[in-house]
Amino acid sequence: MEREAVTIQDAKTGRAILQVTNSDQRSVHGYYDLPPWSTVDGRIAFSRMATPQSKTGEICVMDADGGNLKTVAHSRVMSPNDGAMAQWAVDGSRIYFKDRDGDRRLIGWVNPDTGETGSHVGDLRMICPTGHANTHFTHHGDYAHDDVVKMKDTHGMFIQGLDTGASRQLVTLADCVAIHPRRDEITQWHLFIKHTKWSPDGSRIMFVFTNEIHFDKLYGELPRVKDMYVVNADGSGLKRVGEFGNHPLWHPNGHEILTNTPFEGTDGNKLVLTDVDTGAERLATTCIKGIGHPSFSPNGKYIVVDVVNNQTKAARLELVDVEANTTETLIETMVTDHTHDGTHMHPVWRQDGSQILYDSDASGTAQLCVLDM
């Protein structure tokens, strides 16, 4: 059992920061929509790898204050920004993580108390906050480009039961094309689904339907397709919500989605809330532009936003009070490599709203930092 935690003081704001890891290896949590705390006992699950180029690494767990840090499993597939996306089961009995056996995508799991391990064939994205289920999608990178076009009736998004590993498909790409306003234009385009995310009550799933980055410019499939969709967890009620900019996230009310996106009558991206049933849009706030990875507090009162200047290598976390329409700087820090091959801050709220956790590579190596709120 180890403890690496050190308390530091933010030079600009004076706020105390608990840096819960302090290693020459990279330590990262899953994503800005994946709280790494167990709701049962508050322990934190995270990924650790030697370098950003490492493809393998360790699954680790520690107490909320950084105590009792230990390695509980190993993953054969990690990315520098989110590691193996380690996540707790809703009952705290397992930590799930991405793994791989040759060409097979796996969901590995470990009971951190007994050491029992296992795996299911599949791809981890997000564990249901209310049950033992994972929602995921077909990876277009696993197939030849021509196959991406041909397999719209089979590619799509899925729910996987994590007791048995059995998956069922909720939506195909063809379903998404059929209700898209540009369906005649895009029917033979290279389209895919990503960012499948459960609503807070586990009743719905949102996802992104797009051809962005990988295919739009390569094949001249422009203007790009980038839309939010929602579907009920039983596969009914598929709905296109609308186009958006970046980084979608459910509002805690489960009826709206927050995005960085343009808003009519304003310049640039704003923090916009879209009603998933009506499509109506409203500004979440006007005190900060749409930037970074905005994350709602569980009570819906605050949004934390990471603001990074890649030219000056300066970064800060801003706390937006949605009701007061004000913003407060929580911390200011430096960044070493703010790229997808480096470290994104990915601020995320603890499920009870008491803390914010983020990644920081100010020391040159990614570490986990916690702010008490």
VOPA-153704 format. One record per residue: y, z, x of N, C-alpha, C, CB in turn. Coordinates in steps of 0.001 Angstrom, whole numbers, plus 500000, padded with zeros to 6 digits. Glycine has a CB too. Layout:
// VOPA-153704
YZXYZXYZXYZX;...
This chain:
// VOPA-153704
498810500000500842500000500000500000501247500000500883500002501224499044;502232499183500525503428499067501332504671499200500471503441497744502078;505792499416501139507104499370500497508066498702501465507605500804500095;508701497632501026509653496909501859511080497082501358509296495435501907;511250497690500213512533497702499520513637498372500334512389498401498192;514811497762500285516014498331500877517155498151499882516349497660502255;518083499088499856519247498991498979520435498517499804519555500359498290;521090497481499313522263496937499988523419496928498996521985495499500548;524617496821499505525805496810498657526485495463498763526778497943499046;526771494885497605527454493601497616528853493764498191527517493003496199;529173492964499193530435493128499917531650492841499034530458492213501134;531486491978498051532615491594497210532812492543496037532423490186496698;531726492850495327531851493623494089531492495095494261530975493019493023;530833495433495364530407496807495579529171497205494807531501497719495226;528602496289494056527429496604493242526210496827494129527152495477492229;525397497803493778524163498085494508523102497044494161523649499510494188;522446496516495183521371495537495028520111496133495636521735494164495705;519042496173494861517761496613495392516985495378495834516957497441494333;516935495156497143516140494048497674514711494561497798516700493527499070;513866494149496861512537494760496760511532494164497742512010494608495353;511857493021498358511014492473499426511850492317500687510389491106499007;511205492451501826511894492331503110510869491888504141512582493683503532;510530490608504087509422490072504866509856488802505575508202489800503969;509122488434506622509388487153507270508724486010506512508901487176508722;507989486337505449507444485314504563508335485180503330505986485656504153;508275484023502674509054483769501472508468484520500280509111482267501179;509327485152499504508915485816498273509737485244497127509091487366498374;509066484684496117509768484069494984509071484445493686509830482526495138;509855484512492601509269484718491277509121483369490595510139485683490416;508648483368489359508254482129488709509385481195488321507493482447487517;510327481645487465511368480749486989512366481578486197510776479587486122;513475480961485790514509481711485089514113482039483648515806480931485099;513008481479483157512526481792481815511206482559481840512363480515481014;510809483068483017509531483758483175509757485144483782508566482928484059;510016486155482980510211487497483536508971487935484314510524488513482412;509128488405485560507957488746486377507452490166486179508280488548487818;508072490947485279507669492325485045506533492397484026508863493152484567;505620493306484207504655493653483167505374494472482098503438494443483759;505172494117480828505783494888479754505055496206479532505799494077478467;503908496378480174503128497603480005503605498694480956501639497324480231;503755498352482252504130499394483223505252498984484168502931499779484034;505860497817483961507035497423484735506755496869486116507922498571484872;505483496725486500505200496152487815505627494685487876503704496283488145;505972494247489072506474492891489296505389492064489986507783492912490149;505106490874489439504182489921490060504997488800490686503158489354489018;504621488373491888505371487316492555504488486566493542506590487895493270;505039485486494084504322484644495045504920484819496427504367483160494623;504070484739497430504527484860498809503869483777499646504213486265499382;504691483080500438504170482003501294504879482045502635504353480608500623;504270481437503623504797481539504984506108480773505144503769481022505984;506157479537504657507331478678504812507518477870503531507182477733506052;508681477209503360508855476343502193507840475203502145510254475773502183;507297474839503297506343473742503350504908474195503072506414473073504699;504706475499502965503358476011502719502844475537501366503343477549502786;501612475128501321500981474734500058500113475853499494500138473474500257;499889476867500293499070477993499859499847479285500088497709478021500615;499360480357499485500035481629499669499354482742498909501469481525499242;500037483880498816499477485084498222500130485391496875499646486268499171;499344485958495991499862486543494757499978488036495005498936486225493510;501175488563494814501445489961495135501927490709493895502486490067496263;501811492024493952502285492882492879502909494124493502501130493261491901;503918494657492834504561495884493309505170496613492123505647495574494382;505471497881492317506174498640491296507593498089491136506204500147491657;508243498460490049509580497941489771510589498297490849510063498457488447;510339499391491591511240499782492669510790499255494026511354501285492721;509788498377494042509294497796495283508151498557495917510397497699496251;507791499694495352506702500492495920505330499909495635506765501895495389;504337500383496395502946499979496192502751498461496235502451500512494868;503451497807497150503332496357497280501980496012497876504474495780498151;501274495080497242499972494678497763499669493243497348498863495633497264;498817492603498130498301491277497802497065491432496933497976490464499088;497021490687495813495896490817494885495095489525494726496400491261493537;495647488386495184494924487119495048495566486090495965494924486620493569;494937484935496070495461483827496861495491482559496007494606483609498141;496517481756496225496652480484495514496610479334496513497967480445494691;495971478254496088495874477062496928496892476001496548494484476481496844;497844476361495713498910475421495378500176476208495051498500474507494182;501200476025495870502484476677495654503620475704495907502625477907496554;504747475966495256505961475207495523507021476174496021506447474440494251;507973475699496819508951476621497418509848477310496405509806475881498395;510094476679495249511036477242494290510429478248493329511653476151493513;509172478080492966508572479002491997507178479458492389508516478356490645;506787479225493635505500479707494103504372479189493244505479481211494128;503524480090492749502417479729491867502692480166490431501113480356492367;503972480410490096504393480787488741503614481996488218504215479604487786;503467483020489034502700484208488640503306484848487391502655485234489798;502444485153486402502881485729485127501851486743484645503093484620484059;502347487779483976501476488804483418500924488389482061502226490119483295;499686488774481792499170488723480427499952489709479579497644489038480385;500036489445478289500858490263477408500402491717477386500835489697476005;499098491974477623498595493341477607498517493965478997497239493372476968;499038493267480018499073493805481370497735493830482079499615495165481335;496722493184481503495379493261482080495142492247483195494353493061480999;495955491210483248495760490154484237497104489623484716494912489012483654;497088489054485920498162488190486402497590486787486475498723488665487802;498242485847485817497838484449485862498692483714486891497965483788484464;498122482688487523498865481927488527498265480536488679498866482664489884;499072479629489188498596478273489453497646478271490642499779477321489712;496600477462490541495650477315491632495120475886491601494485478359491523;494334475558492578493782474203492655492481474227493437494791473228493310;491536473386493013490292473184493738490137471689493945489061473794492972;490526471210495132490545469767495357491562469112494449489157469157495127;491114468178493595492002467498492658492088468208491314491539466079492450;491354469285491140491347469983489853492446471022489793489993470642489606;493292470925488771494274471963488514493566473148487864495431471435487613;493880474340488354493270475552487829494331476577487454492300476145488847;493995477421486493494752478638486224493918479791486756495074478809484683;494355480365487859493657481508488407494128482778487723493869481599489919;493303483813487740493728485106487221493089486229488015493378485236485737;493767487356488003493271488525488712493670489769487931493821488577490168;492755490723487854493101492051487369493553492833488591491885492757486625;494835493177488695495339493774489933494826495191490178496840493790489909;494230495794489174493730497158489321492255497200489724493927497919488027;491449496283489161490021496277489471489647495267490536489232496001488230;490530494245490758490213493187491709489392492063491119489489493758492866;489022492164489838488252491100489193489083489821489151487819491518487761;488459488698489436489154487413489458488383486377488647489345486925490905;489043485302488339488422484189487640489398483039487544487947484611486246;488999481970486863489894480821486701489447479973485521489934479970487987;490377479205485006490116478193483981490626476860484509490801478564482611;489964475789484158490515474463484427491750474304483553489460473322484149;492861473929484146494086473778483377495309473946484244494121474769482243;496466473894483609497729473943484335498649474970483704498402472561484360;499030475958484471499875477034483966501326476588483859499770478260484865;501957476872482705503399476719482594504051477983482045503734475528481708;503655478390480833504278479589480276503280480318479388505556479228479477;503106481618479661502236482463478860502977482887477599501764483699479667;502298482845476473502905483242475207503357484704475287501909483038474033;504580485018474876505059486407474955504383487328473951506551486448474737;503617486771473015502985487604471984501470487464471948503547487256470632;500866486700472852499428486503472783498845485897474038499095485644471624;497524485717474034496803485221475205496695483699475162495402485854475286;497804483019475353497805481563475299498822481005476288498113481070473870;498526479830476793499379479113477735499787477796477092498651478875479103;501020477388477287501424476059476848501731475214478072502652476127475899;501224473972478079501366473112479256501403471653478823500209473352480262;501447470754479785501654469339479494500898468481480501503155468994479511;500691467216480149500073466258481061501013465971482220499709464953480324;500503466017483435501310465703484610501239464208484910500839466523485831;502371463523484744502385462080484986502054461750486425503735461498484627;502327462670487348502039462414488760500565462337489087502657463468489593;499712462745488150498263462669488368497714461276488081497547463690487496;498579460365487590498114459058487138498947457945487761498167458969485610;498356456765487826499094455577488266500208455290487267498146454342488408;501295454716487736502433454438486872502053453612485653503505453727487650;501200452608485841500784451777484710500055452595483655499892450637485189;499292453601484099498551454434483150499480455309482324497546455305483887;500620455695482898501580456503482154502051455743480916502782456884483048;502236454446481066502669453611479946501546453445478925503133452236480450;500322453313479398499185452974478524498603454162477768498100452343479337;498876455391478219498151456544477696499001457437476787497619457360478839;499900456804476033500779457582475142500010458270474017501848456675474543;498831457756473675498058458379472606497240459573473087497142457363471979;497146459765474406496349460877474927497180461863475744495218460344475777;498238461398476392499091462300477159500022463062476216499908461515478216;500380464296476603501280465069475761501326466527476144500878464944474331;501411467415475141501491468849475406500392469585474643502881469399475016;500024470766475200498816471456474772499049472968474693497658471145475728;498182473627473918498035475077473956496639475392474471498278475716472545;496566476319475389495297476712475977495053478193475753495266476384477472;493939478538475142493555479929474989493069480480476316492474480081473913;493599481607476734493264482133478059492092483108478037494466482816478653;491517483346476856490266484091476801489095483188477178490053484689475398;489124481952476656488023481011476890488403479843477796487529480475475574;489704479534477891490149478369478650490194477097477831489258478162479822;489822477155476556489804475963475714491220475535475351488986476217474444;491473474220475429492782473653475107492717472809473847493303472815476271;493832472755473154493962471809472038495328471139472140493790472530470647;495336469855471853496573469090471960497399469254470700496277467607472216;498676469550470877499581469673469745500358468389469491500540470815469972;500754467731470577501650466575470458501238465528471478503140466988470663;501260464248471091501094463151472034502450462506472308500088462106471492;502505461748473387503735461003473668504030460014472550503627460265475012;502984459445471966503183458509470860503848459200469675501845457896470430;503494460471469432504152461228468361505649461340468613503534462629468234;506007461574469871507431461730470224508179460411470075507577462255471667;507554459318470521508192458007470390508433457676468927507331456916471045;507467458011468072507522457620466663508735458174465932506274458071465962;509247459337466372510402459929465676511678459844466512510113461390465325;511647459080467602512827458940468446513732457834467894512419458635469910;515049458027467865515945457002467308515938455696468089517348457530467256;515494455710469343515423454484470155513973454014470321516063454721471544;513123454333469351511683454100469519511331452648469817510954454538468281;512008451688469205511677450284469468512001449893470903512428449373468501;513050450488471450513487450177472812512580450824473856514929450637473021;512097452033473601511423452806474648509904452795474549511898454217474607;509356452062473609507916452168473346507050451830474548507545451269472209;507521450983475466506747450620476660507333451231477935506685449102476801;508105452298477791508693452956478952507749454008479528510029453597478577;508072454456480734507297455483481427507821456853480997507385455307482984;507218457434479998507698458669479385506720459811479632507913458473477880;507251461029479661506397462191479879507057463430479279506119462396481390;506297464495479241506747465782478714506780466794479845505826466272477562;507748467720479813507818468816480773508490470019480105508594468386482058;508545471133480823509245472347480371508817472801478972510744472108480384;507523472990478784507036473568477537507329475071477542505508473295477351;508012475562476487508481476944476472508301477562475081509960477013476900;507614478716475050507409479437473806508724480032473287506369480540474004;508868480051471976509954480822471370509650482304471551510130480467469855;510656483178471460510438484603471710509361485243470838511714485336471511;509178484736469610508170485320468728506838484579468782508680485335467309;506722483578469657505465482856469819505120481910468691504373483816469972;506049481630467794505745480785466638506019479311466888506540481243465452;506857479005467885507244477627468162507232477372469656508629477323467578;507193476091469995507277475671471393508317474572471488505890475184471934;509212474710472444510129473615472751509623472887473983511579474135472972;509995471624474123509643470877475330510628469744475528508200470331475248;510621469197476737511509468101477108510702466802477136512186468369478491;511224465782476487510626464440476430511561463510477188510405463949474932;511072462874478269512002462204479182511327461125480022512650463221480095;512146460344480701511697459457481788512559459684483029511760457960481350;513328460768483019514338461029484030513742461239485420515147462234483638;514504460832486424514253461039487853513114460164488370513935462502488119;511940460274487761510777459600488312510704458116487951509538460288487842;511214457731486777510996456368486308512258455644485846510020456390485198;513295456366485418514419455696484761515077454640485642515449456715484346;515448455022486863516108454066487752515108453149488437516930454800488795;513910453661488714512885452857489380512531451618488572511634453691489622;512459451763487251512059450644486395513202450124485531510911451060485509;514422450593485782515565450136484994515480450552483535515680448639485081;514811451684483283514669452168481909515883453051481575513318452966481726;516996452361481315518282453025481129518943452561479837519205452755482324;519784453383479212520069454764479605518826455640479456521222455333478763;518761456662480296517577457501480365517247458118479008517772458594481403;516017458532478877515590459356477747515508460799478236514208458868477160;516164461713477550516071463138477884516421463926476635517020463521479083;515380464364475930515555464973474630514773466276474518515129464010473541;515296467181473702514585468400473335513806468157472050515567469589473167;512559468628472048511723468615470852511222470035470608510527467609470999;510861470324469359510178471574469036508993471262468136511145472589468351;507984472135468201506806472009467348506297473412467047505693471131468026;505738473600465869505140474887465539503859475084466338504855474988464029;503498476346466552502332476655467379501026476151466770502242478147467599;501031475828465464499829475265464845499824473746464867499703475749463420;500830473140465518500895471688465640501704471003464561499534471135465635;502164471738463578502966471146462505504448471165462869502735471896461179;505224470422462081506677470517462171507303469943463429507064471913462062;506702468890464015507314468278465191508695467753464843506431467145465743;509678468102465675511064467714465392511782467396466700511811468839464618;512538466319466693513438466029467809514745466771467553513683464478467970;515143467622468505516363468410468348517582467615468786516268469711469147;517460466851469893518575466041470350518608465902471859519865466627469869;519541465093472342519722464903473780520389466130474386520559463638474065;520219466285475697520848467425476362521030467096477833520003468720476185;521629468057478583521887467864480001520813468487480868523227468437480363;520890469832481069519952470494481976519578471891481482520551470583483378;518450472367481956518002473761481893518031474367480494518846474591482797;517139473910479623517061474455478269516370475814478240516327473485477357;516802476656477319516245478005477184516416478464475738516937479006478172;515384479094475191515499479641473843516542480753473793514142480166473361;517357480747472755518165481920472431517205482992471936519278481593471354;517485484277472178516600485332471672516385485302470160517150486663472055;517288484647469413517095484582467958515990483620467543518384484174467289;515514482788468489514415481879468198514789480692467334513334482622467543;516083480526467030516530479426466176517410478423466915517281479974464989;517864478800468115518755477931468875518241477780470306520196478490468871;518668476708470956518331476451472347519628476315473144517448475170472486;519691477029474265520854476982475147520626475927476227521124478375475786;521633475103476478521543474083477526522878473927478236521098472735476935;522826473381479459524018472847480122524162471407479656523916472943481706;525179471130478871525246469790478286526679469457477879524305469681477067;527042468170477764528369467813477276528573468278475831528582466299477379;529817468592475499530159469019474144531362468216473683530450470553474083;531305467728472475532336466838471952533735467446472088532051466510470490;534647466648472657536034467073472791536331467857474045536413467880471629;535317468013474925535515468749476176535047467895477343534759470105476154;535431468317478546535040467595479756533885468300480450536231467460480715;532946467534480986531850468100481761530862468876480905532394468995482835;529894469478481574528888470262480868529439471617480440527656470452481744;529006472063479281529320473386478753528017474104478451530215473293477480;528127475403478182526970476150477701526918475970476190527050477676478099;525970475149475756525913474715474362524655475265473694525944473171474267;524802475742472481523681476189471654523440475160470562523956477598471038;522178474740470426521803473766469409520809474394468450521212472494470052;521096474327467159520185474831466129518989473883466036520911474962464741;517788474402466200516611473530466262516255472938464900515421474303466808;516733473538463830516410473022462500517437472035461987516281474156461528;518712472303462262519772471441461724520359470488462760520876472290461153;520183470792464044520808469980465093522262470335465329520705468524464744;522795471286464587524197471675464742524420472302466111524620472655463628;525531471933466751525854472449468072527073473358468014526097471301469048;527075474364468885528242475229469043528301475688470491528186476452468068;529497476018470935529662476535472283529235477999472332531121476377472754;528381478330473301527998479725473487529166480529474036526791479832474425;529990479880474854531163480509475454532073479415475973530764481496476595;533350479756476153534294478815476769534811479342478097535467478542475827;534323480506478530534878481128479733534209480652481019534756482625479633;533164479826480903532499479290482080531879477955481697531422480282482631;531814477022482634531243475723482322529716475792482347531750474661483309;529090474725481894527635474654481895527123474357483284527142473598480914;526513475339483919526126475212485317524933476117485578527307475564486263;524205475832486646523143476701487100522000476847486123523692478024487398;521336478025486196520190478339485346520595479489484415518920478718486209;521246479182483292521738480245482413520586480953481707522716479673481379;520624482271481704519544483071481138520113484129480197518712483734482256;519631484143478941520110485086477939519484486457478125519819484567476544;520297487498477930519738488852477841518903488937476566520874489947477849;517903489806476523517019489864475356517727490163474040515975490897475582;518871490862474092519591491152472851520595490064472481520306492476472973;520699489017473304521595487905472998523052488167473284521455487542471588;523385489310473860524790489670474095525341489058475371524939491175474154;524498488852476369524963488385477676524195487151478132524827489495478714;524831486377478986524180485293479719524472485513481193524678483875479237;523456485460482036523682485490483470523553484059483990522676486459484190;524491483659484847524541482294485356524668482327486873525716481507484723;523853481526487556523996481379489004524915480196489297522607481185489687;525935480453490103526933479436490449526886479242491961528383479852489970;526520478039492402526316477772493824527206476630494273524841477446494114;527883476822495400528676475769496024527928475294497256530114476269496391;527341474114497171526523473621498278527350473257499507525730472419497832;528645473003499307529485472667500455529814473909501291530779471994499983;530165474995500605530553476216501326529388477164501555531637476938500569;528229476852500944527043477718501049527304479094500432526624477876502525;528181479134499442528488480383498759527883480366497360530014480610498691;527452481530496898526859481633495570527274482952494931525315481522495642;527230482972493615527503484208492899526723484212491589529022484374492638;526517485401491062525969485565489723527098486004488807524793486593489705;527262485281487702528283485602486716527615486151485458529144484354486385;528161487241484941527676487833483699528657487489482591527502489379483833;528198486698481630529031486278480510528781487200479328528748484805480127;529826487831478827529762488583477579530050487590476460530784489799477564;529025487235475717529148486163474734530118486538473628527788485828474141;530069487786473156530930488201472046532393488279472481530471489559471496;532638488828473667534014488958474151534535487668474767534103490075475166;533644486741475075533991485481475729534685485724477074534892484640474814;534082486621477853534598486944479177533471486835480192535225488361479200;533830486727481458532828486657482512533186487632483629532711485218483062;532164488205484233532317489176485313531417488771486469531982490616484829;531941488787487681531132488483488860530275489700489201532031488079490070;528961489504489201528040490589489541527875490731491042526684490355488894;527599489614491723527442489632493183527915488303493753525961489907493588;528306488326495014528584487111495773527740487141497030530102486980496116;527164486013497373526261485968498516526318484593499158524818486311498093;525603484425500233525475483128500891524107482543500567525674483257502430;524005481239500633522730480562500460522430479761501721522747479644499204;521161479675502065520742478921503247520324477509502892519601479630503948;519468477372501876518942476054501495518787476006499985517579475760502199;519857475624499299519828475569497836519356474187497386521230475889497239;518073473922497592517449472678497161516115473018496508517256471690498360;515475471990495913514151472221495331513095472441496405513749471046494446;513409472111497633512513472415498746512913473707499441512502471267499748;513925474371498895514398475628499456514336476728498426515814475485499982;515499477357498151515521478519497272516591478369496201515755479794498078;516191478414494940517122478569493834517119480029493404516752477633492645;518252480512492938518359481928492598517540482302491358519812482291492376;517528481416490362516733481616489149516851483035488579515280481310489440;518054483491488229518183484845487677517422484968486359519669485205487466;516734486082486188515914486284484987516045487735484544514415485918485253;516089487946483241516243489278482668514896489965482497516961489199481328;514875491252482758513723492058482369513641492094480841513822493504482959;512438492223480324512225492106478879512979493145478071510765492213478573;513306494288478659514080495304477934515576495237478230513564496683478279;515997494242479004517414494054479299517985494985480346518185494210478069;517151495780480996517657496805481915517948496277483313516669497929482010;517397495117483677517548494605485033517620493081485033516390495081485917;518194492567486111518156491133486414517523490981487788519598490481486367;516587490060487913515963489756489198516331488339489612514422489923489125;516535488126490902516852486785491397516304486617492812518385486533491372;516200485360493231515790485038494594517027484832495453514887483778494621;516977485303496698518082485103497625517552484763499005518974486347497687;518074483690499596517705483352500978518885483576501922517224481884501069;519771484522501572520932484815502408520515485213503825521768485928501775;519346485816503953518858486232505271518200485090506028517875487375505125;518041483949505367517319482825505954515925482670505395517244482983507439;515414483708504722514096483691504095514216484231502680513071484519504917;513579483576501729513690483978500333513146485381500107512958482992499445;513946486213499450513559487573499089513881487810497621514277488616499987;513231488802497024513482489181495644514497490317495594512174489592494946;515497490162494737516551491164494589516691491551493126517895490637495140;517002492830492881517092493356491532518429494052491338515933494320491244;519053493788490188520286494466489791519999495301488557521435493447489520;520383496581488586520326497413487390521504497063486498520334498926487752;521219496929485202522265496546484262522597497659483296521854495318483498;
